């Protein structure tokens, strides 16, 4: 994601005609977006995006259980 933000910043600097960025080729401005696209494709093919989503769901589940029962609550089973 930081590559996308870098691209946005470079576009802003180029359009504002700031110092060396005014003379910088648009290819250099587009490069972070191309690299971000490649990275997102690699991440998707390796399944890293799904792993992150599953980890987030598991974390939310553990937090929900912790809030429901509290840290010091002991579950007792009656016979």
Residue pairs with C-beta under 8 A, 6 or more apart in sequence:
1 36
3 32
3 33
3 35
3 36
3 39
4 32
4 33
4 36
6 32
7 29
7 30
7 31
7 32
7 33
7 36
10 21
10 24
10 28
10 29
10 32
11 29
13 21
14 21
14 22
14 24
14 26
14 29
43 49
69 75
